[in-house]
Amino acid sequence: MVPAFKAAATSGQKLYRLNEVLERFFEFGRWRGVYDTAVVTQTAGIITISATYQNMEALAVTLSGNERKVPIKSMEWPYMPGGPGLVAFDQYGDIVAIDKGDVSGTRKYQLTGDQTYLDTLTFSALLRKRYTWTATDSDTVPIDSFQALRMGVLALGFEDVSDYDRSTSMFNAALAVLNGNLEQFNAVESYGVITTDPNVGIGHTPNLV
C-alpha cells in the first residue's frame, strides 16, 4: 500500500495532520458518534451549550406532554424582511431559538417568549460535538473507519500542493465512507405516491383515487 503520509513526515507532523483531518470530520460529517442528545436548560431566556459542542442543530420542547420542534434562527433573522423586526424577545408569538454565536468560547441561543413561562418548560437538543486536538498518539481515535482516515490524509496532501479538485473529491469520498455508518439505522419508510382526484369530494378534501 502506498503510504498516505509524505515520506519525510515526522511523527509529530503525522499527528498534526490526523488532528486536521479529524477536526474536519467533526465539522462537516454526519457520521455515527458526532452527535449527542441532551436536556438543555435556559437562564434568563438564554440556552448556553457546553464548550464540548460546536452548535445545537435541533431543539424540541415538551408542551402538555407532547414534543414540539423549536425553530433555530440566525442572529440576522430579526433584521431580515421576512423576520419579526426589532421587538422585545417576550413579544414573539411562538418560541424560537435565535443563535447568538460564540460568546466567550461557548455557543448561546436566545429563546423568545415569556421568561417565567419558559422556566417551566423542558428543552431537549441535538448537539454536534467539538473535536479536541490531541498531543499524543496514544489516545483512542474517535473514528472507527481506517479507510476514511487514510482518504482524509490523502485529501489534505493534495491540498498541500494546491490540487484542490483532487483534494475536494478525495475528502468528499472520505466523508461518504464515514457517513455510511448511518446506513445501519432504519430509513423513513416510503409508502409510494398517492394520487388524488380534486373533482371528487364536493370541493373539499380530495378523495383518494
N, C-alpha and C positions, 0 to 999 in steps of 0.2 A: 504493500500500500504506500502511495506517495504521501509523505508527511504533510500535515496541514499547516504546521508552523514553518517559518523560514529556517533554513539550515543553520544560520548563525544566531538564532534567537536563544537568549539565556533563559534560565528557569524563571527569573523574575519577569522577563518580558512575556513569557508564555502565560504566567498567572495574570498579568495585567490584561493581556488580550482576552483571556477567558472571562475576566470581570467585565470587560467591554461588551462581549457577546451576551453574557447573562443579563446585564442591565438592559440591553435592547430587547431581549426576550421578555423581560418583565414589562417593558414599556409598550411593546406592540403585540404581544402574543395573547391568545385566549385559551391557553393550554390548562390542563388539569393541574391545580395547585397554585395558580397565580391569583385566585380569588379567595376571600373569606366572607362569610356571612356573620353578622353580629348585631346585637341590640345596641343602638346608639342613643345617647342622652343629649338633651339640649339645655343650655343655661342662658337665660335672658334671650331666648329665641335663636341661639347660635348652637349649631352642632359642630363640635371640633373632633376630628378623627385623629387617631394616634399617628405619630410620625412614621410608624412601620407601614403605613399605607400611603399610596400616591393620591388616590381620589376615591370618591364614592360614585359608583356607576349606576346604582339604582337604589331607590328608597321607598319604603312602604310604611303605612301607619295602620294600627288597629283601631277601627271605629265600630262601636256597637258589636264587638266580637268578630268583625269581618276585616280582612286585609284589603287595603286600598293603596294603589300606587300613588306616589307623590312625585310630580314632575320636578326635574332638576334643570334650572335655567342658568345661563351665563350671567355674569355681573353686568353685561351690556344690555340685557333684555329689557329692564325698565326704561331705557333710553330709546329703544327701537320704536319705529312707527306702529308696530303691532303690539307693543308692550303696554303695561298698565299706566305708565307715566310715573313721575316722581311723587309718589304718595307715601304716607306712613305705612310701615310694614303691617300694622294691625288693621289697615283699611282694605287689604286684599280680600276678595271674596272666597277664594279657595286656598288651601295650604300648598305652598310652593317652596322649594329649597333653592335659594339663589347662591351660586358658587361665589365666594368672596376671595378665592385664590389662596395661595400660601401666605400665612401670617406667622412670622417668627418660626418658620420651619414646619408648621402644621397646616393642614387644609381645613378651612372653615366654611360653613354654609349657613346662610340666614334663612330662618323659617318665617313665613308670613302667617299672620293671624294673631288672635288674642293670646298673649303670653300666658295668662292664667289658665286658659283652656289647653294650650299646648303642653303645659306641665302635667296634665292629667293623661296624656297620650303615650303610647309605646311605639317607638320607631325601630324598624329593622332595616339593615342596609347590606348591599352587595359591595364589597370593598376590594380594590385592586392593591395587591401587596407591592411594597417598595423593595428593590434589591439592595442589600447592604454589601458593599465590596469587602472581600476577604483579603487578608495579608499573608495567608499561609495556605499551602497546597494540601494540608492535612484535613481541611474542612470538607464536609459532605456537600457535593454539588446538588443544588435543588432542582435538577433536571434529570429525568430518567431515560433520556434518549441520547446515546452516544453519537448517532448519525446527525442529529440536529446540532449538537455542539460542534462536531467536525465541520459541517457545512457553514455554520456561523463563523468559525475561524477563517475558513477559506474566503467567505464573503468579505470580511474586513481586510484580508490580504489583497484582494482585488481593489478594494477602496484605497489601500495604501499607494497603489501605483496608478491611481486615477482612472481605473477601468470601472466606471460607475455602472455601466449597463450589466456587466457580468456580476458585479457586486450586488446590485439590486435583485437580479434574477436568482442568485445563489441564496441570498438572505430570505427571499420570499419562499424558496424551496425549503429552507431550514424551518421557517415558521409553519409551512404546510405539514412537515413531518411532525413537528411539535404539537401543533393544534389537532393533529389526527388522533390524539389521545381522547378527544371529546367524542369520537365515534362510538366509544363504549356505552355512552348513555343513549337512552331511547329518544328518538326524534319525535317531534309532534306529529301525530298521525294525520294523514290526509284522507279525507272522505270523498275526494273527487270533486267535480264541478256539478253544481245543482242548477238546472235550467228552470227559469220561472216564466210564467205567462202573465204579463201585465193586463191582458184583456179579460182575465177571469178573476173574480173577487170583488166585483161591483166597485172598481176603482180604489179599493183599499189595499190591503196586503196582498201581493201577488201570490197566486197558488202555485204549488209545485206541479210541473208537467209530468 
